[in-house]
Amino acid sequence: MLDDTSKAIIARLQQDGRAAYSSIAREIGLSEAAVRGRVQRLLDSEVLQIVAVTDPAQVGFRRQAMIGLRVTGDLGDVAQRLGELPEIAYVVMTAGRFDLLIEVVCEDDEHLLELLTDTVRTMPGVTDTETLVYLKLHKQRYDWGTR
């Protein structure tokens, strides 16, 4: 569980991932070294990632899609194999119509078609897919805070 101090650090980094540790320290009443240590522990435990978030279309990836998959056999194994593919931004196990949802980021429609036909649909355990092609990125935020 996260304490209030770690939550405050995360909230500040969600606003500005480049915020100086000294600035965060002043805001929450810790030393710079203490903030640095807490951030490192959050990174090491994979509670936190600090990354540059881009609009994929503006950096050469003109096709994004959400793909629903129905799977037989070991769901975790299929999820693991999908997660190793560079085009797949995330993999989530779901309840309901699909067993897995994956988000893909591709250079163009040809790249998406190749990924689907040569890799995803031929993967052992994948029995069915449904692709929802993104037409326009309307909102992409990562500042939902902590609970």
C-alpha positions in Angstrom: 0.0 0.0 0.0 1.1 3.5 -0.7 1.3 6.1 2.1 0.2 9.7 1.6 3.7 10.9 0.9 4.2 8.4 -2.0 0.8 9.3 -3.3 1.8 13.0 -3.3 5.0 12.2 -5.2 3.1 10.2 -7.8 0.5 12.9 -8.2 3.2 15.5 -8.8 5.0 13.4 -11.3 1.8 12.7 -13.1 1.4 16.5 -13.6 5.1 16.8 -14.7 7.3 13.8 -15.1 10.3 16.1 -15.3 9.7 17.8 -12.0 12.9 18.3 -10.0 13.2 16.2 -6.9 14.1 19.4 -5.0 10.8 21.0 -6.1 8.8 18.0 -5.0 10.7 17.8 -1.7 9.8 21.5 -1.0 6.1 20.9 -1.9 5.7 17.8 0.4 8.1 18.6 3.2 10.8 16.0 2.6 14.5 16.2 1.7 15.5 15.8 -1.9 17.3 12.6 -1.0 14.2 11.2 0.5 12.2 12.0 -2.6 14.8 10.5 -4.8 14.8 7.3 -2.7 11.1 7.0 -2.7 10.9 7.5 -6.5 13.5 4.9 -7.0 11.6 2.4 -4.9 8.4 3.1 -6.8 10.3 2.6 -10.1 12.0 -0.6 -8.8 8.6 -2.1 -7.6 7.0 -1.1 -11.0 4.3 1.0 -9.2 5.6 3.9 -11.3 7.0 4.5 -14.7 8.3 7.8 -16.0 8.0 8.0 -19.8 7.4 10.4 -22.6 3.8 10.0 -23.9 3.3 10.9 -27.5 0.5 11.0 -30.0 1.4 8.0 -32.1 0.1 9.5 -35.3 2.5 12.5 -34.9 5.6 10.2 -34.5 5.0 7.9 -37.5 2.5 5.4 -36.2 -0.7 6.2 -38.2 -2.7 3.1 -37.2 -3.8 2.2 -33.8 -6.4 -0.5 -32.9 -7.9 -2.4 -30.1 -8.2 -6.1 -30.7 -10.4 -8.4 -28.8 -9.3 -12.0 -28.7 -11.0 -15.3 -27.8 -8.5 -17.8 -26.5 -8.4 -21.5 -25.6 -5.9 -23.1 -23.3 -3.6 -21.2 -21.1 -4.7 -17.6 -21.2 -1.6 -16.4 -19.3 0.7 -18.1 -21.8 -1.0 -16.3 -24.7 -1.0 -13.0 -22.9 2.8 -13.4 -22.2 3.6 -14.1 -25.8 1.5 -11.2 -27.0 3.2 -8.9 -24.5 6.5 -9.7 -26.1 5.5 -8.1 -29.4 6.8 -4.6 -29.9 3.6 -3.4 -31.7 1.4 -4.3 -28.7 1.1 -1.4 -26.2 -0.8 -3.3 -23.6 -2.5 -6.7 -22.9 -5.3 -7.1 -20.5 -7.3 -10.2 -19.4 -11.0 -9.5 -19.4 -14.3 -11.0 -18.5 -17.2 -11.1 -21.0 -17.1 -11.4 -24.7 -13.3 -11.5 -25.1 -10.6 -13.2 -23.1 -7.9 -10.7 -23.9 -7.8 -7.1 -25.2 -4.7 -5.8 -26.8 -3.9 -2.3 -28.1 -1.6 -2.2 -31.1 0.4 0.7 -32.5 1.3 0.2 -36.2 2.9 2.3 -38.9 0.0 1.9 -41.3 -2.8 -0.4 -42.4 -0.4 -2.8 -44.1 1.6 -3.2 -40.9 -1.7 -3.8 -39.0 -2.8 -6.4 -41.5 0.6 -8.2 -41.4 0.6 -8.2 -37.6 -3.0 -9.7 -37.5 -2.6 -12.3 -40.2 1.0 -13.4 -39.7 1.3 -13.1 -35.9 -1.8 -12.6 -33.8 -4.3 -14.9 -35.6 -1.8 -17.7 -36.1 -0.7 -17.7 -32.5 -1.5 -21.0 -30.8 -4.5 -20.7 -28.5 -6.0 -17.7 -30.4 -9.4 -18.8 -31.8 -11.0 -15.5 -32.9 -10.3 -11.8 -33.1 -12.2 -8.6 -33.6 -10.4 -5.4 -34.5 -11.6 -2.0 -33.6 -9.5 0.5 -35.7 -8.9 3.9 -34.1 -9.9 6.8 -36.4 -8.8 9.7 -34.2 -7.2 9.9 -30.8 -9.5 12.2 -28.9 -8.2 11.9 -25.3 -5.2 10.3 -23.8 -4.5 11.1 -20.1 -2.4 9.5 -17.4 -3.1 11.9 -14.5 -5.8 10.0 -12.6 -4.0 10.2 -9.4 -3.9 7.5 -6.7 -6.4 6.1 -4.2 
